[in-house]
Amino acid sequence: MTDIDLPDGEYTAVVDAIEDGIARVFFEQDGSDVGDSLLDPRQLPADGRQADAILTVVVHDGTLADATVDTEATQQRRESAQDRFDRLSSRPPSDDES
């Protein structure tokens, strides 16, 4: 696992994936991507240990000093991803079906 290479402060964190006991987390601040880290999932809140979880985190001395799940933003992200999947998985009618 790596330290978080960001200045101390508050960030929005998005859990990209958790595989083989490692969480890949992307960090944003003021709407801009500012970095990513590989973390031990146990550093995250229990309800944030899943792909697409959105958290508010505080970084201090290269570690997570605090992390809370933004339940509403996480749900909105899931619904948006499901909508995209549904749109992409529905095939357009063929010329024979028109």
mmCIF file as gemmi writes it, N, C-alpha and C atoms, coordinates in Angstrom:
data_model
loop_
_atom_site.group_PDB
_atom_site.id
_atom_site.type_symbol
_atom_site.label_atom_id
_atom_site.label_alt_id
_atom_site.label_comp_id
_atom_site.label_asym_id
_atom_site.label_entity_id
_atom_site.label_seq_id
_atom_site.pdbx_PDB_ins_code
_atom_site.Cartn_x
_atom_site.Cartn_y
_atom_site.Cartn_z
_atom_site.occupancy
_atom_site.B_iso_or_equiv
_atom_site.pdbx_formal_charge
_atom_site.auth_seq_id
_atom_site.auth_asym_id
_atom_site.pdbx_PDB_model_num
ATOM 1 N N . MET Axp A 1 ? 0.85 -1.177 0 1 0 ? 1 A 1
ATOM 2 C CA . MET Axp A 1 ? 0 0 0 1 0 ? 1 A 1
ATOM 3 C C . MET Axp A 1 ? 0.893 1.237 0 1 0 ? 1 A 1
ATOM 4 N N . THR Axp A 2 ? 0.338 2.293 -0.469 1 0 ? 2 A 1
ATOM 5 C CA . THR Axp A 2 ? 1.108 3.524 -0.542 1 0 ? 2 A 1
ATOM 6 C C . THR Axp A 2 ? 0.519 4.582 0.374 1 0 ? 2 A 1
ATOM 7 N N . ASP Axp A 3 ? 1.38 5.513 0.736 1 0 ? 3 A 1
ATOM 8 C CA . ASP Axp A 3 ? 0.881 6.69 1.426 1 0 ? 3 A 1
ATOM 9 C C . ASP Axp A 3 ? 0.108 7.515 0.414 1 0 ? 3 A 1
ATOM 10 N N . ILE Axp A 4 ? -0.706 8.409 0.917 1 0 ? 4 A 1
ATOM 11 C CA . ILE Axp A 4 ? -1.46 9.302 0.045 1 0 ? 4 A 1
ATOM 12 C C . ILE Axp A 4 ? -0.59 10.524 -0.203 1 0 ? 4 A 1
ATOM 13 N N . ASP Axp A 5 ? -0.215 10.718 -1.447 1 0 ? 5 A 1
ATOM 14 C CA . ASP Axp A 5 ? 0.701 11.799 -1.816 1 0 ? 5 A 1
ATOM 15 C C . ASP Axp A 5 ? -0.086 13.072 -2.135 1 0 ? 5 A 1
ATOM 16 N N . LEU Axp A 6 ? -0.735 13.605 -1.094 1 0 ? 6 A 1
ATOM 17 C CA . LEU Axp A 6 ? -1.527 14.826 -1.23 1 0 ? 6 A 1
ATOM 18 C C . LEU Axp A 6 ? -1.27 15.715 -0.022 1 0 ? 6 A 1
ATOM 19 N N . PRO Axp A 7 ? -1.429 17.014 -0.198 1 0 ? 7 A 1
ATOM 20 C CA . PRO Axp A 7 ? -1.316 17.908 0.962 1 0 ? 7 A 1
ATOM 21 C C . PRO Axp A 7 ? -2.439 17.63 1.96 1 0 ? 7 A 1
ATOM 22 N N . ASP Axp A 8 ? -2.2 17.969 3.198 1 0 ? 8 A 1
ATOM 23 C CA . ASP Axp A 8 ? -3.241 17.834 4.209 1 0 ? 8 A 1
ATOM 24 C C . ASP Axp A 8 ? -4.473 18.613 3.777 1 0 ? 8 A 1
ATOM 25 N N . GLY Axp A 9 ? -5.643 18.044 4.013 1 0 ? 9 A 1
ATOM 26 C CA . GLY Axp A 9 ? -6.878 18.732 3.672 1 0 ? 9 A 1
ATOM 27 C C . GLY Axp A 9 ? -8.028 17.773 3.474 1 0 ? 9 A 1
ATOM 28 N N . GLU Axp A 10 ? -9.167 18.335 3.066 1 0 ? 10 A 1
ATOM 29 C CA . GLU Axp A 10 ? -10.378 17.555 2.823 1 0 ? 10 A 1
ATOM 30 C C . GLU Axp A 10 ? -10.543 17.31 1.332 1 0 ? 10 A 1
ATOM 31 N N . TYR Axp A 11 ? -10.929 16.084 0.984 1 0 ? 11 A 1
ATOM 32 C CA . TYR Axp A 11 ? -11.07 15.671 -0.405 1 0 ? 11 A 1
ATOM 33 C C . TYR Axp A 11 ? -12.33 14.829 -0.574 1 0 ? 11 A 1
ATOM 34 N N . THR Axp A 12 ? -12.769 14.743 -1.822 1 0 ? 12 A 1
ATOM 35 C CA . THR Axp A 12 ? -13.763 13.749 -2.196 1 0 ? 12 A 1
ATOM 36 C C . THR Axp A 12 ? -12.971 12.565 -2.729 1 0 ? 12 A 1
ATOM 37 N N . ALA Axp A 13 ? -13.309 11.379 -2.268 1 0 ? 13 A 1
ATOM 38 C CA . ALA Axp A 13 ? -12.616 10.173 -2.707 1 0 ? 13 A 1
ATOM 39 C C . ALA Axp A 13 ? -13.625 9.234 -3.357 1 0 ? 13 A 1
ATOM 40 N N . VAL Axp A 14 ? -13.209 8.614 -4.461 1 0 ? 14 A 1
ATOM 41 C CA . VAL Axp A 14 ? -14.058 7.653 -5.159 1 0 ? 14 A 1
ATOM 42 C C . VAL Axp A 14 ? -13.321 6.322 -5.178 1 0 ? 14 A 1
ATOM 43 N N . VAL Axp A 15 ? -13.966 5.289 -4.648 1 0 ? 15 A 1
ATOM 44 C CA . VAL Axp A 15 ? -13.374 3.956 -4.667 1 0 ? 15 A 1
ATOM 45 C C . VAL Axp A 15 ? -13.579 3.389 -6.071 1 0 ? 15 A 1
ATOM 46 N N . ASP Axp A 16 ? -12.478 3.176 -6.773 1 0 ? 16 A 1
ATOM 47 C CA . ASP Axp A 16 ? -12.544 2.651 -8.133 1 0 ? 16 A 1
ATOM 48 C C . ASP Axp A 16 ? -12.809 1.157 -8.107 1 0 ? 16 A 1
ATOM 49 N N . ALA Axp A 17 ? -12.024 0.435 -7.325 1 0 ? 17 A 1
ATOM 50 C CA . ALA Axp A 17 ? -12.157 -1.02 -7.259 1 0 ? 17 A 1
ATOM 51 C C . ALA Axp A 17 ? -11.449 -1.526 -6.017 1 0 ? 17 A 1
ATOM 52 N N . ILE Axp A 18 ? -11.872 -2.695 -5.584 1 0 ? 18 A 1
ATOM 53 C CA . ILE Axp A 18 ? -11.163 -3.404 -4.519 1 0 ? 18 A 1
ATOM 54 C C . ILE Axp A 18 ? -10.898 -4.804 -5.047 1 0 ? 18 A 1
ATOM 55 N N . GLU Axp A 19 ? -9.616 -5.107 -5.235 1 0 ? 19 A 1
ATOM 56 C CA . GLU Axp A 19 ? -9.212 -6.402 -5.768 1 0 ? 19 A 1
ATOM 57 C C . GLU Axp A 19 ? -7.996 -6.892 -5.009 1 0 ? 19 A 1
ATOM 58 N N . ASP Axp A 20 ? -7.986 -8.171 -4.707 1 0 ? 20 A 1
ATOM 59 C CA . ASP Axp A 20 ? -6.855 -8.804 -4.031 1 0 ? 20 A 1
ATOM 60 C C . ASP Axp A 20 ? -6.47 -8.057 -2.753 1 0 ? 20 A 1
ATOM 61 N N . GLY Axp A 21 ? -7.472 -7.574 -2.031 1 0 ? 21 A 1
ATOM 62 C CA . GLY Axp A 21 ? -7.217 -6.907 -0.759 1 0 ? 21 A 1
ATOM 63 C C . GLY Axp A 21 ? -6.628 -5.518 -0.871 1 0 ? 21 A 1
ATOM 64 N N . ILE Axp A 22 ? -6.759 -4.896 -2.048 1 0 ? 22 A 1
ATOM 65 C CA . ILE Axp A 22 ? -6.225 -3.543 -2.251 1 0 ? 22 A 1
ATOM 66 C C . ILE Axp A 22 ? -7.328 -2.672 -2.86 1 0 ? 22 A 1
ATOM 67 N N . ALA Axp A 23 ? -7.529 -1.498 -2.278 1 0 ? 23 A 1
ATOM 68 C CA . ALA Axp A 23 ? -8.514 -0.547 -2.8 1 0 ? 23 A 1
ATOM 69 C C . ALA Axp A 23 ? -7.792 0.523 -3.607 1 0 ? 23 A 1
ATOM 70 N N . ARG Axp A 24 ? -8.252 0.748 -4.828 1 0 ? 24 A 1
ATOM 71 C CA . ARG Axp A 24 ? -7.735 1.864 -5.637 1 0 ? 24 A 1
ATOM 72 C C . ARG Axp A 24 ? -8.717 3.006 -5.458 1 0 ? 24 A 1
ATOM 73 N N . VAL Axp A 25 ? -8.211 4.132 -4.957 1 0 ? 25 A 1
ATOM 74 C CA . VAL Axp A 25 ? -9.053 5.277 -4.609 1 0 ? 25 A 1
ATOM 75 C C . VAL Axp A 25 ? -8.551 6.51 -5.353 1 0 ? 25 A 1
ATOM 76 N N . PHE Axp A 26 ? -9.473 7.211 -6.006 1 0 ? 26 A 1
ATOM 77 C CA . PHE Axp A 26 ? -9.161 8.457 -6.693 1 0 ? 26 A 1
ATOM 78 C C . PHE Axp A 26 ? -9.624 9.621 -5.831 1 0 ? 26 A 1
ATOM 79 N N . PHE Axp A 27 ? -8.839 10.689 -5.821 1 0 ? 27 A 1
ATOM 80 C CA . PHE Axp A 27 ? -9.134 11.858 -4.997 1 0 ? 27 A 1
ATOM 81 C C . PHE Axp A 27 ? -9.424 13.072 -5.868 1 0 ? 27 A 1
ATOM 82 N N . GLU Axp A 28 ? -10.413 13.844 -5.448 1 0 ? 28 A 1
ATOM 83 C CA . GLU Axp A 28 ? -10.79 15.077 -6.13 1 0 ? 28 A 1
ATOM 84 C C . GLU Axp A 28 ? -10.842 16.201 -5.104 1 0 ? 28 A 1
ATOM 85 N N . GLN Axp A 29 ? -10.595 17.409 -5.586 1 0 ? 29 A 1
ATOM 86 C CA . GLN Axp A 29 ? -10.745 18.585 -4.734 1 0 ? 29 A 1
ATOM 87 C C . GLN Axp A 29 ? -11.206 19.736 -5.625 1 0 ? 29 A 1
ATOM 88 N N . ASP Axp A 30 ? -12.248 20.41 -5.216 1 0 ? 30 A 1
ATOM 89 C CA . ASP Axp A 30 ? -12.816 21.517 -5.992 1 0 ? 30 A 1
ATOM 90 C C . ASP Axp A 30 ? -13.146 21.094 -7.419 1 0 ? 30 A 1
ATOM 91 N N . GLY Axp A 31 ? -13.65 19.858 -7.578 1 0 ? 31 A 1
ATOM 92 C CA . GLY Axp A 31 ? -14.064 19.374 -8.89 1 0 ? 31 A 1
ATOM 93 C C . GLY Axp A 31 ? -12.953 18.896 -9.797 1 0 ? 31 A 1
ATOM 94 N N . SER Axp A 32 ? -11.71 18.902 -9.33 1 0 ? 32 A 1
ATOM 95 C CA . SER Axp A 32 ? -10.573 18.467 -10.153 1 0 ? 32 A 1
ATOM 96 C C . SER Axp A 32 ? -9.94 17.207 -9.569 1 0 ? 32 A 1
ATOM 97 N N . ASP Axp A 33 ? -9.536 16.299 -10.465 1 0 ? 33 A 1
ATOM 98 C CA . ASP Axp A 33 ? -8.792 15.116 -10.027 1 0 ? 33 A 1
ATOM 99 C C . ASP Axp A 33 ? -7.434 15.567 -9.513 1 0 ? 33 A 1
ATOM 100 N N . VAL Axp A 34 ? -7.05 15.064 -8.33 1 0 ? 34 A 1
ATOM 101 C CA . VAL Axp A 34 ? -5.769 15.489 -7.766 1 0 ? 34 A 1
ATOM 102 C C . VAL Axp A 34 ? -4.827 14.323 -7.466 1 0 ? 34 A 1
ATOM 103 N N . GLY Axp A 35 ? -5.298 13.091 -7.622 1 0 ? 35 A 1
ATOM 104 C CA . GLY Axp A 35 ? -4.406 11.965 -7.386 1 0 ? 35 A 1
ATOM 105 C C . GLY Axp A 35 ? -5.153 10.685 -7.096 1 0 ? 35 A 1
ATOM 106 N N . ASP Axp A 36 ? -4.393 9.633 -6.895 1 0 ? 36 A 1
ATOM 107 C CA . ASP Axp A 36 ? -4.968 8.339 -6.533 1 0 ? 36 A 1
ATOM 108 C C . ASP Axp A 36 ? -3.979 7.589 -5.668 1 0 ? 36 A 1
ATOM 109 N N . SER Axp A 37 ? -4.485 6.598 -4.95 1 0 ? 37 A 1
ATOM 110 C CA . SER Axp A 37 ? -3.647 5.784 -4.068 1 0 ? 37 A 1
ATOM 111 C C . SER Axp A 37 ? -4.19 4.375 -3.983 1 0 ? 37 A 1
ATOM 112 N N . LEU Axp A 38 ? -3.314 3.466 -3.634 1 0 ? 38 A 1
ATOM 113 C CA . LEU Axp A 38 ? -3.699 2.101 -3.312 1 0 ? 38 A 1
ATOM 114 C C . LEU Axp A 38 ? -3.719 1.994 -1.796 1 0 ? 38 A 1
ATOM 115 N N . LEU Axp A 39 ? -4.87 1.599 -1.252 1 0 ? 39 A 1
ATOM 116 C CA . LEU Axp A 39 ? -5.041 1.585 0.197 1 0 ? 39 A 1
ATOM 117 C C . LEU Axp A 39 ? -5.525 0.225 0.678 1 0 ? 39 A 1
ATOM 118 N N . ASP Axp A 40 ? -5.283 -0.04 1.927 1 0 ? 40 A 1
ATOM 119 C CA . ASP Axp A 40 ? -5.868 -1.195 2.592 1 0 ? 40 A 1
ATOM 120 C C . ASP Axp A 40 ? -7.347 -0.866 2.782 1 0 ? 40 A 1
ATOM 121 N N . PRO Axp A 41 ? -8.255 -1.701 2.295 1 0 ? 41 A 1
ATOM 122 C CA . PRO Axp A 41 ? -9.682 -1.395 2.421 1 0 ? 41 A 1
ATOM 123 C C . PRO Axp A 41 ? -10.139 -1.188 3.87 1 0 ? 41 A 1
ATOM 124 N N . ARG Axp A 42 ? -9.413 -1.742 4.811 1 0 ? 42 A 1
ATOM 125 C CA . ARG Axp A 42 ? -9.789 -1.568 6.215 1 0 ? 42 A 1
ATOM 126 C C . ARG Axp A 42 ? -9.641 -0.12 6.677 1 0 ? 42 A 1
ATOM 127 N N . GLN Axp A 43 ? -8.951 0.713 5.884 1 0 ? 43 A 1
ATOM 128 C CA . GLN Axp A 43 ? -8.847 2.132 6.197 1 0 ? 43 A 1
ATOM 129 C C . GLN Axp A 43 ? -10.137 2.876 5.859 1 0 ? 43 A 1
ATOM 130 N N . LEU Axp A 44 ? -10.981 2.243 5.06 1 0 ? 44 A 1
ATOM 131 C CA . LEU Axp A 44 ? -12.23 2.859 4.627 1 0 ? 44 A 1
ATOM 132 C C . LEU Axp A 44 ? -13.366 2.435 5.556 1 0 ? 44 A 1
ATOM 133 N N . PRO Axp A 45 ? -14.41 3.271 5.657 1 0 ? 45 A 1
ATOM 134 C CA . PRO Axp A 45 ? -15.575 2.849 6.438 1 0 ? 45 A 1
ATOM 135 C C . PRO Axp A 45 ? -16.165 1.574 5.84 1 0 ? 45 A 1
ATOM 136 N N . ALA Axp A 46 ? -16.758 0.731 6.656 1 0 ? 46 A 1
ATOM 137 C CA . ALA Axp A 46 ? -17.296 -0.55 6.187 1 0 ? 46 A 1
ATOM 138 C C . ALA Axp A 46 ? -18.241 -0.378 5.008 1 0 ? 46 A 1
ATOM 139 N N . ASP Axp A 47 ? -19.098 0.649 5.034 1 0 ? 47 A 1
ATOM 140 C CA . ASP Axp A 47 ? -20.051 0.836 3.943 1 0 ? 47 A 1
ATOM 141 C C . ASP Axp A 47 ? -19.426 1.538 2.743 1 0 ? 47 A 1
ATOM 142 N N . GLY Axp A 48 ? -18.136 1.837 2.801 1 0 ? 48 A 1
ATOM 143 C CA . GLY Axp A 48 ? -17.42 2.44 1.69 1 0 ? 48 A 1
ATOM 144 C C . GLY Axp A 48 ? -16.439 1.498 1.035 1 0 ? 48 A 1
ATOM 145 N N . ARG Axp A 49 ? -16.492 0.238 1.404 1 0 ? 49 A 1
ATOM 146 C CA . ARG Axp A 49 ? -15.563 -0.751 0.851 1 0 ? 49 A 1
ATOM 147 C C . ARG Axp A 49 ? -16.168 -1.453 -0.354 1 0 ? 49 A 1
ATOM 148 N N . GLN Axp A 50 ? -16.535 -0.636 -1.347 1 0 ? 50 A 1
ATOM 149 C CA . GLN Axp A 50 ? -17.135 -1.167 -2.561 1 0 ? 50 A 1
ATOM 150 C C . GLN Axp A 50 ? -16.858 -0.205 -3.71 1 0 ? 50 A 1
ATOM 151 N N . ALA Axp A 51 ? -16.812 -0.755 -4.903 1 0 ? 51 A 1
ATOM 152 C CA . ALA Axp A 51 ? -16.569 0.08 -6.083 1 0 ? 51 A 1
ATOM 153 C C . ALA Axp A 51 ? -17.646 1.146 -6.197 1 0 ? 51 A 1
ATOM 154 N N . ASP Axp A 52 ? -17.237 2.332 -6.598 1 0 ? 52 A 1
ATOM 155 C CA . ASP Axp A 52 ? -18.095 3.494 -6.817 1 0 ? 52 A 1
ATOM 156 C C . ASP Axp A 52 ? -18.597 4.158 -5.544 1 0 ? 52 A 1
ATOM 157 N N . ALA Axp A 53 ? -18.098 3.746 -4.391 1 0 ? 53 A 1
ATOM 158 C CA . ALA Axp A 53 ? -18.455 4.461 -3.159 1 0 ? 53 A 1
ATOM 159 C C . ALA Axp A 53 ? -17.789 5.833 -3.201 1 0 ? 53 A 1
ATOM 160 N N . ILE Axp A 54 ? -18.525 6.834 -2.761 1 0 ? 54 A 1
ATOM 161 C CA . ILE Axp A 54 ? -17.999 8.196 -2.722 1 0 ? 54 A 1
ATOM 162 C C . ILE Axp A 54 ? -17.895 8.605 -1.26 1 0 ? 54 A 1
ATOM 163 N N . LEU Axp A 55 ? -16.707 9.089 -0.907 1 0 ? 55 A 1
ATOM 164 C CA . LEU Axp A 55 ? -16.431 9.442 0.482 1 0 ? 55 A 1
ATOM 165 C C . LEU Axp A 55 ? -15.932 10.869 0.592 1 0 ? 55 A 1
ATOM 166 N N . THR Axp A 56 ? -16.129 11.435 1.749 1 0 ? 56 A 1
ATOM 167 C CA . THR Axp A 56 ? -15.474 12.676 2.122 1 0 ? 56 A 1
ATOM 168 C C . THR Axp A 56 ? -14.36 12.256 3.069 1 0 ? 56 A 1
ATOM 169 N N . VAL Axp A 57 ? -13.126 12.627 2.731 1 0 ? 57 A 1
ATOM 170 C CA . VAL Axp A 57 ? -11.983 12.191 3.532 1 0 ? 57 A 1
ATOM 171 C C . VAL Axp A 57 ? -11.137 13.384 3.949 1 0 ? 57 A 1
ATOM 172 N N . VAL Axp A 58 ? -10.426 13.18 5.038 1 0 ? 58 A 1
ATOM 173 C CA . VAL Axp A 58 ? -9.439 14.153 5.496 1 0 ? 58 A 1
ATOM 174 C C . VAL Axp A 58 ? -8.09 13.448 5.455 1 0 ? 58 A 1
ATOM 175 N N . VAL Axp A 59 ? -7.156 14.055 4.737 1 0 ? 59 A 1
ATOM 176 C CA . VAL Axp A 59 ? -5.796 13.526 4.641 1 0 ? 59 A 1
ATOM 177 C C . VAL Axp A 59 ? -4.915 14.333 5.577 1 0 ? 59 A 1
ATOM 178 N N . HIS Axp A 60 ? -4.133 13.613 6.397 1 0 ? 60 A 1
ATOM 179 C CA . HIS Axp A 60 ? -3.187 14.269 7.306 1 0 ? 60 A 1
ATOM 180 C C . HIS Axp A 60 ? -1.91 13.435 7.334 1 0 ? 60 A 1
ATOM 181 N N . ASP Axp A 61 ? -0.806 14.062 7.028 1 0 ? 61 A 1
ATOM 182 C CA . ASP Axp A 61 ? 0.501 13.384 7.014 1 0 ? 61 A 1
ATOM 183 C C . ASP Axp A 61 ? 0.497 12.12 6.152 1 0 ? 61 A 1
ATOM 184 N N . GLY Axp A 62 ? -0.162 12.185 4.99 1 0 ? 62 A 1
ATOM 185 C CA . GLY Axp A 62 ? -0.137 11.071 4.046 1 0 ? 62 A 1
ATOM 186 C C . GLY Axp A 62 ? -1.031 9.902 4.388 1 0 ? 62 A 1
ATOM 187 N N . THR Axp A 63 ? -1.908 10.072 5.37 1 0 ? 63 A 1
ATOM 188 C CA . THR Axp A 63 ? -2.836 8.994 5.727 1 0 ? 63 A 1
ATOM 189 C C . THR Axp A 63 ? -4.255 9.547 5.833 1 0 ? 63 A 1
ATOM 190 N N . LEU Axp A 64 ? -5.223 8.628 5.807 1 0 ? 64 A 1
ATOM 191 C CA . LEU Axp A 64 ? -6.612 9.031 6.01 1 0 ? 64 A 1
ATOM 192 C C . LEU Axp A 64 ? -6.825 9.279 7.5 1 0 ? 64 A 1
ATOM 193 N N . ALA Axp A 65 ? -7.08 10.525 7.842 1 0 ? 65 A 1
ATOM 194 C CA . ALA Axp A 65 ? -7.357 10.858 9.235 1 0 ? 65 A 1
ATOM 195 C C . ALA Axp A 65 ? -8.831 10.652 9.546 1 0 ? 65 A 1
ATOM 196 N N . ASP Axp A 66 ? -9.689 10.782 8.509 1 0 ? 66 A 1
ATOM 197 C CA . ASP Axp A 66 ? -11.125 10.612 8.69 1 0 ? 66 A 1
ATOM 198 C C . ASP Axp A 66 ? -11.723 10.28 7.333 1 0 ? 66 A 1
ATOM 199 N N . ALA Axp A 67 ? -12.769 9.458 7.326 1 0 ? 67 A 1
ATOM 200 C CA . ALA Axp A 67 ? -13.451 9.112 6.079 1 0 ? 67 A 1
ATOM 201 C C . ALA Axp A 67 ? -14.896 8.771 6.39 1 0 ? 67 A 1
ATOM 202 N N . THR Axp A 68 ? -15.808 9.422 5.665 1 0 ? 68 A 1
ATOM 203 C CA . THR Axp A 68 ? -17.232 9.126 5.802 1 0 ? 68 A 1
ATOM 204 C C . THR Axp A 68 ? -17.829 8.948 4.407 1 0 ? 68 A 1
ATOM 205 N N . VAL Axp A 69 ? -18.778 8.044 4.299 1 0 ? 69 A 1
ATOM 206 C CA . VAL Axp A 69 ? -19.428 7.775 3.016 1 0 ? 69 A 1
ATOM 207 C C . VAL Axp A 69 ? -20.477 8.841 2.751 1 0 ? 69 A 1
ATOM 208 N N . ASP Axp A 70 ? -20.498 9.359 1.53 1 0 ? 70 A 1
ATOM 209 C CA . ASP Axp A 70 ? -21.549 10.26 1.075 1 0 ? 70 A 1
ATOM 210 C C . ASP Axp A 70 ? -22.604 9.363 0.427 1 0 ? 70 A 1
ATOM 211 N N . THR Axp A 71 ? -23.559 8.932 1.229 1 0 ? 71 A 1
ATOM 212 C CA . THR Axp A 71 ? -24.55 7.948 0.793 1 0 ? 71 A 1
ATOM 213 C C . THR Axp A 71 ? -25.351 8.443 -0.403 1 0 ? 71 A 1
ATOM 214 N N . GLU Axp A 72 ? -25.779 9.688 -0.385 1 0 ? 72 A 1
ATOM 215 C CA . GLU Axp A 72 ? -26.584 10.226 -1.481 1 0 ? 72 A 1
ATOM 216 C C . GLU Axp A 72 ? -25.791 10.259 -2.783 1 0 ? 72 A 1
ATOM 217 N N . ALA Axp A 73 ? -24.562 10.757 -2.741 1 0 ? 73 A 1
ATOM 218 C CA . ALA Axp A 73 ? -23.736 10.823 -3.953 1 0 ? 73 A 1
ATOM 219 C C . ALA Axp A 73 ? -23.414 9.421 -4.469 1 0 ? 73 A 1
ATOM 220 N N . THR Axp A 74 ? -23.181 8.482 -3.562 1 0 ? 74 A 1
ATOM 221 C CA . THR Axp A 74 ? -22.898 7.101 -3.958 1 0 ? 74 A 1
ATOM 222 C C . THR Axp A 74 ? -24.104 6.511 -4.683 1 0 ? 74 A 1
ATOM 223 N N . GLN Axp A 75 ? -25.303 6.725 -4.158 1 0 ? 75 A 1
ATOM 224 C CA . GLN Axp A 75 ? -26.517 6.206 -4.783 1 0 ? 75 A 1
ATOM 225 C C . GLN Axp A 75 ? -26.742 6.838 -6.157 1 0 ? 75 A 1
ATOM 226 N N . GLN Axp A 76 ? -26.537 8.144 -6.254 1 0 ? 76 A 1
ATOM 227 C CA . GLN Axp A 76 ? -26.696 8.821 -7.539 1 0 ? 76 A 1
ATOM 228 C C . GLN Axp A 76 ? -25.715 8.274 -8.566 1 0 ? 76 A 1
ATOM 229 N N . ARG Axp A 77 ? -24.482 8.017 -8.148 1 0 ? 77 A 1
ATOM 230 C CA . ARG Axp A 77 ? -23.468 7.47 -9.063 1 0 ? 77 A 1
ATOM 231 C C . ARG Axp A 77 ? -23.891 6.088 -9.547 1 0 ? 77 A 1
ATOM 232 N N . ARG Axp A 78 ? -24.414 5.261 -8.647 1 0 ? 78 A 1
ATOM 233 C CA . ARG Axp A 78 ? -24.862 3.92 -9.037 1 0 ? 78 A 1
ATOM 234 C C . ARG Axp A 78 ? -26.014 3.996 -10.041 1 0 ? 78 A 1
ATOM 235 N N . GLU Axp A 79 ? -26.975 4.882 -9.769 1 0 ? 79 A 1
ATOM 236 C CA . GLU Axp A 79 ? -28.115 5.012 -10.672 1 0 ? 79 A 1
ATOM 237 C C . GLU Axp A 79 ? -27.671 5.513 -12.043 1 0 ? 79 A 1
ATOM 238 N N . SER Axp A 80 ? -26.748 6.457 -12.069 1 0 ? 80 A 1
ATOM 239 C CA . SER Axp A 80 ? -26.238 6.979 -13.33 1 0 ? 80 A 1
ATOM 240 C C . SER Axp A 80 ? -25.516 5.883 -14.116 1 0 ? 80 A 1
ATOM 241 N N . ALA Axp A 81 ? -24.71 5.088 -13.425 1 0 ? 81 A 1
ATOM 242 C CA . ALA Axp A 81 ? -23.997 3.992 -14.089 1 0 ? 81 A 1
ATOM 243 C C . ALA Axp A 81 ? -24.987 2.957 -14.624 1 0 ? 81 A 1
ATOM 244 N N . GLN Axp A 82 ? -26.027 2.663 -13.852 1 0 ? 82 A 1
ATOM 245 C CA . GLN Axp A 82 ? -27.034 1.703 -14.308 1 0 ? 82 A 1
ATOM 246 C C . GLN Axp A 82 ? -27.78 2.234 -15.527 1 0 ? 82 A 1
ATOM 247 N N . ASP Axp A 83 ? -28.115 3.525 -15.519 1 0 ? 83 A 1
ATOM 248 C CA . ASP Axp A 83 ? -28.785 4.137 -16.667 1 0 ? 83 A 1
ATOM 249 C C . ASP Axp A 83 ? -27.919 4.035 -17.921 1 0 ? 83 A 1
ATOM 250 N N . ARG Axp A 84 ? -26.611 4.329 -17.777 1 0 ? 84 A 1
ATOM 251 C CA . ARG Axp A 84 ? -25.692 4.219 -18.918 1 0 ? 84 A 1
ATOM 252 C C . ARG Axp A 84 ? -25.649 2.785 -19.436 1 0 ? 84 A 1
ATOM 253 N N . PHE Axp A 85 ? -25.553 1.842 -18.511 1 0 ? 85 A 1
ATOM 254 C CA . PHE Axp A 85 ? -25.511 0.429 -18.9 1 0 ? 85 A 1
ATOM 255 C C . PHE Axp A 85 ? -26.786 0.038 -19.634 1 0 ? 85 A 1
ATOM 256 N N . ASP Axp A 86 ? -27.933 0.466 -19.096 1 0 ? 86 A 1
ATOM 257 C CA . ASP Axp A 86 ? -29.21 0.131 -19.73 1 0 ? 86 A 1
ATOM 258 C C . ASP Axp A 86 ? -29.296 0.711 -21.142 1 0 ? 86 A 1
ATOM 259 N N . ARG Axp A 87 ? -28.855 1.951 -21.32 1 0 ? 87 A 1
ATOM 260 C CA . ARG Axp A 87 ? -28.889 2.579 -22.649 1 0 ? 87 A 1
ATOM 261 C C . ARG Axp A 87 ? -27.963 1.845 -23.616 1 0 ? 87 A 1
ATOM 262 N N . LEU Axp A 88 ? -26.774 1.485 -23.14 1 0 ? 88 A 1
ATOM 263 C CA . LEU Axp A 88 ? -25.811 0.815 -24.014 1 0 ? 88 A 1
ATOM 264 C C . LEU Axp A 88 ? -26.214 -0.621 -24.341 1 0 ? 88 A 1
ATOM 265 N N . SER Axp A 89 ? -26.935 -1.262 -23.443 1 0 ? 89 A 1
ATOM 266 C CA . SER Axp A 89 ? -27.274 -2.666 -23.658 1 0 ? 89 A 1
ATOM 267 C C . SER Axp A 89 ? -28.529 -2.842 -24.502 1 0 ? 89 A 1
ATOM 268 N N . SER Axp A 90 ? -29.304 -1.779 -24.7 1 0 ? 90 A 1
ATOM 269 C CA . SER Axp A 90 ? -30.483 -1.911 -25.569 1 0 ? 90 A 1
ATOM 270 C C . SER Axp A 90 ? -30.056 -1.605 -26.991 1 0 ? 90 A 1
ATOM 271 N N . ARG Axp A 91 ? -30.187 -2.591 -27.837 1 0 ? 91 A 1
ATOM 272 C CA . ARG Axp A 91 ? -29.739 -2.433 -29.214 1 0 ? 91 A 1
ATOM 273 C C . ARG Axp A 91 ? -30.791 -1.689 -30.014 1 0 ? 91 A 1
ATOM 274 N N . PRO Axp A 92 ? -30.37 -0.905 -30.958 1 0 ? 92 A 1
ATOM 275 C CA . PRO Axp A 92 ? -31.339 -0.211 -31.813 1 0 ? 92 A 1
ATOM 276 C C . PRO Axp A 92 ? -32.054 -1.23 -32.707 1 0 ? 92 A 1
ATOM 277 N N . PRO Axp A 93 ? -33.274 -0.928 -33.12 1 0 ? 93 A 1
ATOM 278 C CA . PRO Axp A 93 ? -33.982 -1.871 -33.984 1 0 ? 93 A 1
ATOM 279 C C . PRO Axp A 93 ? -33.271 -1.999 -35.335 1 0 ? 93 A 1
ATOM 280 N N . SER Axp A 94 ? -33.314 -3.196 -35.882 1 0 ? 94 A 1
ATOM 281 C CA . SER Axp A 94 ? -32.716 -3.397 -37.211 1 0 ? 94 A 1
ATOM 282 C C . SER Axp A 94 ? -33.677 -2.863 -38.265 1 0 ? 94 A 1
ATOM 283 N N . ASP Axp A 95 ? -33.212 -2.775 -39.485 1 0 ? 95 A 1
ATOM 284 C CA . ASP Axp A 95 ? -34.056 -2.292 -40.576 1 0 ? 95 A 1
ATOM 285 C C . ASP Axp A 95 ? -35.296 -3.177 -40.748 1 0 ? 95 A 1
ATOM 286 N N . ASP Axp A 96 ? -35.16 -4.488 -40.456 1 0 ? 96 A 1
ATOM 287 C CA . ASP Axp A 96 ? -36.296 -5.403 -40.584 1 0 ? 96 A 1
ATOM 288 C C . ASP Axp A 96 ? -37.364 -5.155 -39.535 1 0 ? 96 A 1
ATOM 289 N N . GLU Axp A 97 ? -36.973 -4.608 -38.368 1 0 ? 97 A 1
ATOM 290 C CA . GLU Axp A 97 ? -37.904 -4.403 -37.262 1 0 ? 97 A 1
ATOM 291 C C . GLU Axp A 97 ? -38.587 -3.048 -37.338 1 0 ? 97 A 1
ATOM 292 N N . SER Axp A 98 ? -38.171 -2.17 -38.208 1 0 ? 98 A 1
ATOM 293 C CA . SER Axp A 98 ? -38.736 -0.82 -38.283 1 0 ? 98 A 1
ATOM 294 C C . SER Axp A 98 ? -40.108 -0.829 -38.887 1 0 ? 98 A 1
